[in-house]
Amino acid sequence: MPLPRVILHVDMDAFYAAVEVRENPALAGKPLIIGHKGRRGVVATCSYEARPFGVRSAMPSITAMRLCPQAVWLPGRMGLYLEVSRRIRKMLDDFTPLVEPLSIDEAFLDLTGIAAGLEEGAAAARRLKQRIEKDERLTASVGVAPTKFLAKLASDLEKPDGLVLFPLADVPKRLWPLPVERLWGVGPKSAERLHALGIRRVHDLVVAGEGRLQAALGPAAAQHLLALARGDDPRAVISERDSKSISEERTFSVDKRGAEAIEAELLDRSDGVARALRREGLAARTVHIKVRTGDFTTWTRARTLPAPTCLAEEIYAAARDLFRTRIRLGGLGVRLIGVGASHFVPRGAGQADLFPDAARERSARVARATDALGDKYGEAIVTRARLVRPAPRGADGARAAARPVVDRRHPPR
Protein backbone atom coordinates (compact mmCIF):
# COMPACT_ATOMS: atom_id res chain seq x y z
CA MET A 1 0.00 0.00 0.00
CA PRO A 2 1.48 3.41 -0.94
CA LEU A 3 2.33 5.77 1.90
CA PRO A 4 -0.04 8.71 2.39
CA ARG A 5 1.37 11.82 0.73
CA VAL A 6 2.24 14.67 3.06
CA ILE A 7 3.15 17.88 1.24
CA LEU A 8 3.99 21.21 2.89
CA HIS A 9 4.03 24.60 1.22
CA VAL A 10 6.06 27.10 3.25
CA ASP A 11 5.55 30.76 2.36
CA MET A 12 7.36 33.50 4.26
CA ASP A 13 5.01 36.34 5.16
CA ALA A 14 5.77 39.58 3.24
CA PHE A 15 9.38 38.42 3.30
CA TYR A 16 11.38 41.47 2.18
CA ALA A 17 9.23 43.84 4.22
CA ALA A 18 9.35 41.57 7.27
CA VAL A 19 13.16 41.45 7.15
CA GLU A 20 13.30 45.26 6.98
CA VAL A 21 10.95 45.57 9.97
CA ARG A 22 13.09 43.10 11.89
CA GLU A 23 16.17 45.19 11.14
CA ASN A 24 14.39 48.46 12.02
CA PRO A 25 11.53 47.93 14.53
CA ALA A 26 10.49 51.58 14.08
CA LEU A 27 8.87 50.43 10.81
CA ALA A 28 6.52 48.04 12.61
CA GLY A 29 2.85 48.81 12.04
CA LYS A 30 3.52 51.17 9.14
CA PRO A 31 2.57 50.63 5.48
CA LEU A 32 5.93 49.66 4.01
CA ILE A 33 6.67 49.13 0.31
CA ILE A 34 9.84 47.50 -1.01
CA GLY A 35 10.62 48.81 -4.48
CA HIS A 36 11.59 51.94 -6.36
CA LYS A 37 9.35 54.94 -6.81
CA GLY A 38 8.85 56.44 -10.24
CA ARG A 39 7.48 55.68 -13.66
CA ARG A 40 9.61 52.57 -14.17
CA GLY A 41 9.40 51.27 -10.61
CA VAL A 42 7.61 48.08 -9.55
CA VAL A 43 6.51 46.94 -6.09
CA ALA A 44 8.61 43.94 -5.02
CA THR A 45 6.49 43.34 -1.93
CA CYS A 46 4.74 45.28 0.79
CA SER A 47 3.83 44.89 4.44
CA TYR A 48 0.38 43.72 5.44
CA GLU A 49 -0.38 47.26 6.62
CA ALA A 50 -0.12 48.47 2.99
CA ARG A 51 -2.38 45.78 1.52
CA PRO A 52 -5.75 47.15 2.69
CA PHE A 53 -5.02 50.17 0.45
CA GLY A 54 -4.85 47.84 -2.56
CA VAL A 55 -1.04 47.67 -2.88
CA ARG A 56 0.19 44.34 -4.26
CA SER A 57 3.44 42.76 -5.45
CA ALA A 58 4.36 43.45 -9.11
CA MET A 59 2.15 46.57 -9.14
CA PRO A 60 3.59 49.63 -10.93
CA SER A 61 5.04 51.99 -8.34
CA ILE A 62 3.03 54.93 -9.66
CA THR A 63 -0.18 53.04 -8.89
CA ALA A 64 1.03 52.12 -5.41
CA MET A 65 2.01 55.74 -4.70
CA ARG A 66 -1.49 56.85 -5.63
CA LEU A 67 -3.22 54.16 -3.56
CA CYS A 68 -1.06 54.61 -0.46
CA PRO A 69 0.67 58.01 -0.48
CA GLN A 70 1.62 57.71 3.20
CA ALA A 71 3.66 54.51 2.67
CA VAL A 72 7.31 54.24 3.62
CA TRP A 73 9.42 53.17 0.62
CA LEU A 74 12.68 51.23 0.79
CA PRO A 75 14.75 50.11 -2.24
CA GLY A 76 15.40 46.66 -0.83
CA ARG A 77 18.60 44.81 0.08
CA MET A 78 18.75 41.64 -1.98
CA GLY A 79 22.03 40.53 -0.45
CA LEU A 80 20.47 40.55 3.02
CA TYR A 81 17.32 38.76 1.82
CA LEU A 82 19.39 36.06 0.11
CA GLU A 83 21.44 35.53 3.27
CA VAL A 84 18.30 35.09 5.37
CA SER A 85 16.76 32.84 2.70
CA ARG A 86 19.82 30.56 2.72
CA ARG A 87 19.57 30.13 6.48
CA ILE A 88 15.88 29.30 6.25
CA ARG A 89 16.63 26.84 3.44
CA LYS A 90 18.99 24.98 5.79
CA MET A 91 16.13 24.65 8.26
CA LEU A 92 13.91 23.17 5.54
CA ASP A 93 16.64 20.70 4.58
CA ASP A 94 16.74 19.51 8.20
CA PHE A 95 13.13 18.35 7.86
CA THR A 96 13.39 16.52 4.53
CA PRO A 97 15.80 16.09 1.62
CA LEU A 98 12.91 16.73 -0.79
CA VAL A 99 12.70 20.53 -0.92
CA GLU A 100 11.51 22.30 -4.08
CA PRO A 101 12.17 26.05 -3.88
CA LEU A 102 9.73 28.17 -5.86
CA SER A 103 11.36 31.49 -5.08
CA ILE A 104 13.52 33.17 -2.46
CA ASP A 105 10.66 33.00 0.08
CA GLU A 106 8.60 29.88 -0.62
CA ALA A 107 9.12 26.16 -1.14
CA PHE A 108 7.40 22.79 -1.21
CA LEU A 109 8.50 20.05 1.18
CA ASP A 110 7.64 16.36 0.80
CA LEU A 111 7.33 14.62 4.18
CA THR A 112 5.86 11.40 2.76
CA GLY A 113 7.33 8.54 4.77
CA ILE A 114 8.67 10.96 7.37
CA ALA A 115 5.26 11.97 8.72
CA ALA A 116 2.72 9.15 9.03
CA GLY A 117 -0.12 11.40 7.88
CA LEU A 118 -1.36 14.96 7.58
CA GLU A 119 -1.69 15.39 11.36
CA GLU A 120 1.97 14.50 11.86
CA GLY A 121 2.79 16.77 8.93
CA ALA A 122 1.01 19.64 10.67
CA ALA A 123 2.99 18.94 13.86
CA ALA A 124 6.21 19.08 11.84
CA ALA A 125 5.04 22.31 10.20
CA ARG A 126 4.40 23.81 13.65
CA ARG A 127 7.93 22.92 14.76
CA LEU A 128 9.35 24.43 11.56
CA LYS A 129 7.41 27.67 12.07
CA GLN A 130 8.60 27.89 15.66
CA ARG A 131 12.22 27.40 14.62
CA ILE A 132 12.01 30.08 11.91
CA GLU A 133 10.47 32.50 14.39
CA LYS A 134 13.03 31.71 17.10
CA ASP A 135 16.13 31.83 14.88
CA GLU A 136 15.12 34.52 12.37
CA ARG A 137 12.34 36.46 14.15
CA LEU A 138 10.16 36.02 11.07
CA THR A 139 6.82 34.32 10.48
CA ALA A 140 5.84 31.82 7.82
CA SER A 141 2.48 30.50 6.66
CA VAL A 142 2.34 26.77 5.96
CA GLY A 143 -0.20 24.64 4.13
CA VAL A 144 -0.31 20.88 4.78
CA ALA A 145 -2.10 18.69 2.24
CA PRO A 146 -1.83 15.49 0.19
CA THR A 147 -1.07 17.46 -3.03
CA LYS A 148 1.03 20.43 -4.08
CA PHE A 149 -1.95 22.41 -5.32
CA LEU A 150 -3.90 22.06 -2.08
CA ALA A 151 -0.82 22.75 0.05
CA LYS A 152 -0.10 26.00 -1.79
CA LEU A 153 -3.74 27.00 -1.63
CA ALA A 154 -3.84 26.22 2.11
CA SER A 155 -0.79 28.35 2.92
CA ASP A 156 -2.60 31.40 1.55
CA LEU A 157 -5.89 30.93 3.41
CA GLU A 158 -4.92 32.27 6.85
CA LYS A 159 -2.01 34.64 6.27
CA PRO A 160 0.02 35.88 8.04
CA ASP A 161 1.49 33.28 10.42
CA GLY A 162 -1.04 30.65 9.33
CA LEU A 163 -0.99 26.87 9.58
CA VAL A 164 -3.75 25.21 7.58
CA LEU A 165 -4.39 21.49 7.27
CA PHE A 166 -6.24 20.71 4.02
CA PRO A 167 -7.31 17.06 3.61
CA LEU A 168 -9.13 15.92 0.48
CA ALA A 169 -12.34 15.69 2.48
CA ASP A 170 -12.31 19.49 2.86
CA VAL A 171 -12.30 20.17 -0.89
CA PRO A 172 -16.07 20.77 -1.24
CA LYS A 173 -16.33 23.19 1.68
CA ARG A 174 -13.00 25.04 1.28
CA LEU A 175 -12.09 24.90 -2.41
CA TRP A 176 -15.41 24.92 -4.24
CA PRO A 177 -16.61 28.31 -2.90
CA LEU A 178 -13.44 30.04 -4.20
CA PRO A 179 -13.21 31.96 -7.51
CA VAL A 180 -12.14 29.86 -10.50
CA GLU A 181 -9.07 32.11 -10.78
CA ARG A 182 -7.63 30.26 -7.78
CA LEU A 183 -7.12 27.16 -9.94
CA TRP A 184 -3.67 26.88 -11.49
CA GLY A 185 -3.91 27.59 -15.20
CA VAL A 186 -6.89 29.95 -15.08
CA GLY A 187 -5.54 33.25 -16.38
CA PRO A 188 -7.42 36.33 -17.58
CA LYS A 189 -8.38 34.86 -20.96
CA SER A 190 -9.60 31.48 -19.69
CA ALA A 191 -11.38 33.22 -16.78
CA GLU A 192 -13.21 35.40 -19.30
CA ARG A 193 -14.37 32.32 -21.21
CA LEU A 194 -15.50 30.61 -18.02
CA HIS A 195 -17.36 33.72 -16.84
CA ALA A 196 -19.16 33.85 -20.18
CA LEU A 197 -20.53 30.38 -19.35
CA GLY A 198 -21.66 31.57 -15.93
CA ILE A 199 -18.75 29.76 -14.22
CA ARG A 200 -17.32 32.00 -11.53
CA ARG A 201 -16.73 29.66 -8.60
CA VAL A 202 -14.92 26.33 -8.55
CA HIS A 203 -18.24 24.70 -7.66
CA ASP A 204 -19.76 26.13 -10.86
CA LEU A 205 -16.97 24.46 -12.81
CA VAL A 206 -17.63 21.08 -11.17
CA VAL A 207 -21.35 21.35 -11.92
CA ALA A 208 -20.71 22.39 -15.54
CA GLY A 209 -18.94 19.11 -16.26
CA GLU A 210 -16.34 18.13 -18.79
CA GLY A 211 -18.48 18.56 -21.90
CA ARG A 212 -19.19 22.28 -21.42
CA LEU A 213 -15.61 22.95 -20.37
CA GLN A 214 -14.17 21.19 -23.41
CA ALA A 215 -16.27 23.36 -25.70
CA ALA A 216 -14.87 26.50 -24.07
CA LEU A 217 -11.28 25.53 -23.26
CA GLY A 218 -10.45 22.29 -25.08
CA PRO A 219 -10.08 18.72 -23.75
CA ALA A 220 -6.70 19.07 -22.02
CA ALA A 221 -7.59 22.24 -20.11
CA ALA A 222 -10.99 20.85 -19.14
CA GLN A 223 -9.48 17.68 -17.69
CA HIS A 224 -6.76 19.65 -15.90
CA LEU A 225 -9.18 22.06 -14.21
CA LEU A 226 -11.64 19.38 -13.20
CA ALA A 227 -8.81 17.35 -11.66
CA LEU A 228 -7.67 20.36 -9.62
CA ALA A 229 -11.26 21.07 -8.60
CA ARG A 230 -11.38 17.55 -7.12
CA GLY A 231 -8.06 18.18 -5.35
CA ASP A 232 -6.29 15.76 -7.69
CA ASP A 233 -2.69 16.77 -8.38
CA PRO A 234 -0.19 13.90 -8.75
CA ARG A 235 2.88 16.08 -9.39
CA ALA A 236 5.87 15.22 -7.25
CA VAL A 237 7.99 17.60 -5.20
CA ILE A 238 11.18 18.02 -7.24
CA SER A 239 14.41 18.91 -5.48
CA GLU A 240 16.42 21.94 -6.56
CA ARG A 241 18.87 19.90 -8.62
CA ASP A 242 15.99 18.77 -10.79
CA SER A 243 14.67 22.30 -11.28
CA LYS A 244 13.25 22.97 -14.73
CA SER A 245 15.14 26.14 -15.65
CA ILE A 246 17.76 28.65 -14.60
CA SER A 247 17.41 32.22 -15.78
CA GLU A 248 18.67 35.73 -15.16
CA GLU A 249 16.99 38.93 -16.27
CA ARG A 250 17.31 42.64 -15.70
CA THR A 251 14.99 45.62 -16.09
CA PHE A 252 16.59 48.94 -17.05
CA SER A 253 15.67 52.40 -15.76
CA VAL A 254 16.40 53.76 -19.27
CA ASP A 255 15.66 51.69 -22.38
CA LYS A 256 18.68 50.07 -24.01
CA ARG A 257 19.20 50.98 -27.65
CA GLY A 258 21.64 49.76 -30.27
CA ALA A 259 22.78 46.23 -31.02
CA GLU A 260 26.11 46.64 -29.20
CA ALA A 261 24.53 47.66 -25.90
CA ILE A 262 21.76 45.06 -26.09
CA GLU A 263 24.11 42.20 -27.01
CA ALA A 264 26.45 43.18 -24.17
CA GLU A 265 23.54 42.70 -21.78
CA LEU A 266 22.79 39.32 -23.37
CA LEU A 267 26.41 38.38 -22.75
CA ASP A 268 26.22 39.50 -19.12
CA ARG A 269 23.03 37.46 -18.53
CA SER A 270 24.60 34.44 -20.29
CA ASP A 271 27.56 34.65 -17.94
CA GLY A 272 25.29 34.56 -14.91
CA VAL A 273 23.30 31.58 -16.19
CA ALA A 274 26.48 29.66 -17.07
CA ARG A 275 27.92 30.23 -13.58
CA ALA A 276 24.68 29.01 -12.00
CA LEU A 277 24.74 25.87 -14.15
CA ARG A 278 28.31 25.09 -13.16
CA ARG A 279 27.54 25.62 -9.47
CA GLU A 280 24.75 23.05 -9.78
CA GLY A 281 26.88 20.60 -11.76
CA LEU A 282 24.48 20.85 -14.70
CA ALA A 283 24.54 21.41 -18.45
CA ALA A 284 21.57 22.67 -20.46
CA ARG A 285 20.23 21.58 -23.84
CA THR A 286 17.99 24.61 -24.44
CA VAL A 287 18.65 28.37 -24.33
CA HIS A 288 15.84 30.93 -23.92
CA ILE A 289 15.77 34.70 -24.23
CA LYS A 290 13.19 37.21 -23.04
CA VAL A 291 13.05 40.73 -24.44
CA ARG A 292 10.57 43.43 -23.40
CA THR A 293 10.36 46.82 -25.10
CA GLY A 294 9.40 50.14 -23.54
CA ASP A 295 5.75 49.66 -24.55
CA PHE A 296 5.71 46.32 -22.63
CA THR A 297 5.63 44.13 -25.75
CA THR A 298 7.40 40.92 -24.71
CA TRP A 299 9.13 38.28 -26.85
CA THR A 300 10.28 34.88 -25.61
CA ARG A 301 12.32 32.69 -27.93
CA ALA A 302 14.15 29.36 -27.44
CA ARG A 303 16.64 27.16 -29.23
CA THR A 304 17.84 23.59 -28.64
CA LEU A 305 21.62 23.26 -28.74
CA PRO A 306 23.57 20.55 -30.59
CA ALA A 307 25.01 19.42 -27.25
CA PRO A 308 24.38 20.33 -23.59
CA THR A 309 26.53 23.18 -22.28
CA CYS A 310 27.43 25.17 -19.20
CA LEU A 311 29.70 27.60 -21.07
CA ALA A 312 28.76 31.26 -21.36
CA GLU A 313 30.18 31.51 -24.88
CA GLU A 314 27.80 28.86 -26.22
CA ILE A 315 24.79 30.17 -24.32
CA TYR A 316 25.54 33.69 -25.53
CA ALA A 317 26.01 32.59 -29.15
CA ALA A 318 22.54 31.02 -29.13
CA ALA A 319 20.97 33.97 -27.30
CA ARG A 320 22.55 36.51 -29.65
CA ASP A 321 21.44 34.59 -32.73
CA LEU A 322 17.89 34.33 -31.38
CA PHE A 323 17.87 38.09 -30.81
CA ARG A 324 19.25 38.88 -34.26
CA THR A 325 17.03 36.51 -36.24
CA ARG A 326 13.80 36.12 -34.23
CA ILE A 327 13.07 39.57 -32.76
CA ARG A 328 12.13 42.78 -34.55
CA LEU A 329 12.22 45.82 -32.29
CA GLY A 330 10.84 48.21 -34.87
CA GLY A 331 12.93 51.09 -33.54
CA LEU A 332 11.84 50.63 -29.91
CA GLY A 333 14.28 50.50 -27.02
CA VAL A 334 14.60 47.48 -24.73
CA ARG A 335 13.24 47.68 -21.19
CA LEU A 336 14.10 44.12 -20.03
CA ILE A 337 16.55 41.46 -21.18
CA GLY A 338 16.64 37.91 -19.85
CA VAL A 339 18.54 34.74 -20.70
CA GLY A 340 17.61 31.28 -19.44
CA ALA A 341 18.54 27.63 -19.80
CA SER A 342 16.54 24.41 -19.42
CA HIS A 343 16.41 20.68 -20.21
CA PHE A 344 19.26 19.79 -17.88
CA VAL A 345 21.62 16.86 -17.74
CA PRO A 346 24.43 16.26 -15.25
CA ARG A 347 27.56 18.04 -16.43
CA GLY A 348 29.84 15.61 -18.24
CA ALA A 349 27.02 13.16 -18.98
CA GLY A 350 26.94 11.49 -22.38
CA GLN A 351 29.64 10.22 -24.69
CA ALA A 352 32.80 12.31 -24.93
CA ASP A 353 33.85 13.59 -28.35
CA LEU A 354 36.58 11.54 -30.00
CA PHE A 355 38.18 14.76 -31.23
CA PRO A 356 37.41 17.49 -28.65
CA ASP A 357 36.90 21.00 -29.98
CA ALA A 358 39.97 23.09 -29.06
CA ALA A 359 38.03 26.34 -28.61
CA ARG A 360 35.48 24.59 -26.36
CA GLU A 361 38.23 23.04 -24.26
CA ARG A 362 39.89 26.44 -23.89
CA SER A 363 36.59 28.02 -22.82
CA ALA A 364 36.07 25.26 -20.27
CA ARG A 365 39.55 25.80 -18.79
CA VAL A 366 38.98 29.54 -18.53
CA ALA A 367 35.58 28.94 -16.91
CA ARG A 368 37.16 26.65 -14.29
CA ALA A 369 39.81 29.24 -13.52
CA THR A 370 37.37 32.13 -13.22
CA ASP A 371 35.01 30.01 -11.08
CA ALA A 372 37.91 29.30 -8.72
CA LEU A 373 38.73 33.01 -8.48
CA GLY A 374 35.07 33.86 -7.98
CA ASP A 375 34.68 31.29 -5.21
CA LYS A 376 37.70 32.70 -3.41
CA TYR A 377 37.28 36.45 -3.93
CA GLY A 378 33.67 36.90 -5.08
CA GLU A 379 32.14 36.85 -8.54
CA ALA A 380 32.81 40.56 -9.10
CA ILE A 381 36.57 39.93 -9.11
CA VAL A 382 36.52 38.74 -12.76
CA THR A 383 34.62 40.15 -15.68
CA ARG A 384 34.88 40.32 -19.44
CA ALA A 385 36.70 43.21 -21.05
CA ARG A 386 33.61 43.89 -23.17
CA LEU A 387 31.51 44.41 -20.02
CA VAL A 388 33.89 46.73 -18.17
CA ARG A 389 32.59 50.28 -17.84
CA PRO A 390 35.16 53.08 -17.72
CA ALA A 391 36.17 53.95 -14.17
CA PRO A 392 35.37 57.52 -13.07
CA ARG A 393 38.19 60.05 -13.20
CA GLY A 394 39.59 61.42 -9.97
CA ALA A 395 40.23 65.04 -9.15
CA ASP A 396 43.64 64.83 -10.81
CA GLY A 397 42.13 63.53 -14.04
CA ALA A 398 43.43 59.99 -13.56
CA ARG A 399 41.05 57.07 -13.78
CA ALA A 400 40.21 55.25 -10.55
CA ALA A 401 41.50 51.70 -10.30
CA ALA A 402 39.19 49.15 -11.88
CA ARG A 403 38.69 45.58 -10.74
CA PRO A 404 40.92 42.94 -12.38
CA VAL A 405 39.76 41.82 -15.81
CA VAL A 406 40.06 38.50 -17.59
CA ASP A 407 38.94 38.60 -21.21
CA ARG A 408 36.92 35.40 -21.63
CA ARG A 409 36.59 35.73 -25.37
CA HIS A 410 33.07 35.61 -26.72
CA PRO A 411 32.32 34.04 -30.11
CA PRO A 412 33.22 36.17 -33.15
CA ARG A 413 30.54 38.73 -33.97
Secondary structure, 3 states (H helix, E strand, C coil): CCCCCCEEEEEECCHHHHHHHHHCHHHCCCCEEEECCCCCCEEEEECCCCHHHCCCCCCEHHHHHHHCCCCEEECCCHHHHHHHHHHHHHHHHHHCCCEEEEECCEEEEECECCECCHHHHHHHHHHHHHHHHHHHCCCEEEEEECCHHHHHHHHCCCCCCCEEECCHHHHHHHHCCCEHHHCCCCCHHHHHHHHHCCCCEHHHHHHHHHHHHHHHHCHHHHHHHHHHHCCCCCCCCCCHHHCCEEEEEEEEEEEECCHHHHHHHHHHHHHHHHHHHHHHCEEEEEEEEEEEECCCCEEEEEEEEEEEECCHHHHHHHHHHHHHHHCCCCCCCEEEEEEEEEEEEECCCCCCCCCCCHHHHHHHHHHHHHHHHHHHHCHHHCCCHHHCCCCCECCCCCECCCCCCCCCCCCCC
